């Protein structure tokens, strides 16, 4: 097939070549690659954390392993019978050339939230939390309810 016949059958051939060239240029290609990576894993495993809840006769103990997190990055909220743990982490990457001139600076912030329901309302004045060596522990005393006696109406 000759070149002239091929060109006539593909009226958008030049436009398609231009579009292909545009998408292969460095800024656009890098952006498209980062979009592909995001959609492959939009919620990476580092954006959440494992929580364990143990129950004793006197209390509920919530534990969360948060390695590399400072105490100031952790927030604990209590509403009704829910404990909500929020972890805010930031990551800063700076690339410099050999003359210590900044070429690229990137900063990202992640917010991870876990809400844990408990079977009873929580007295927030009695809750205790500690954080040591990357382990967060929240101790919630169980509330003693009043037991009701059932009357016999026979």
Steps between C-alpha positions, in 0.01 A plus 500: 500500500649833401544793737254722312222240520567439869485875576165537325345214699612655830380862497590546869844339474692825560273598788547158662879528463489843663287368787732203554798734503324731750428215744860378480644839602661491847261716711185335363648150509605543866158630594325212325729248670423645842126484422540135397679425830225672698223301335689174544507561876282800600491402868845371588533280804695773679190721513334279760614326813414184688289531815445225758224510762524276804241472774566414862248481783566866589597677179540513123859540378555642151852458359646639180853458367616832354874472431673820397214720623551768766252539784411848371373346173234293679155625594242301698135602503210346691134541413226282650633144469763570229874553537654666194876496447639746244864488387637789297836431337704718269784403274740746346743414219758749376735428211811715464772518238870486576505875585234450771246678281146365540377340181181340620306527824199281571287487810211265561257472787299193597209478734402155626187455707360198683176502700440222749148438631458368853183339639434778754530879534846615606576727796777707339620620843610146588680412176879473516735495201873432478748494214840336525736352239240528222221328697186698582283356779162638601339362816126546539337385826175312464202673652301309754132509418218434740353153489121496498308236694204350316183487705288187507138603431343151542 
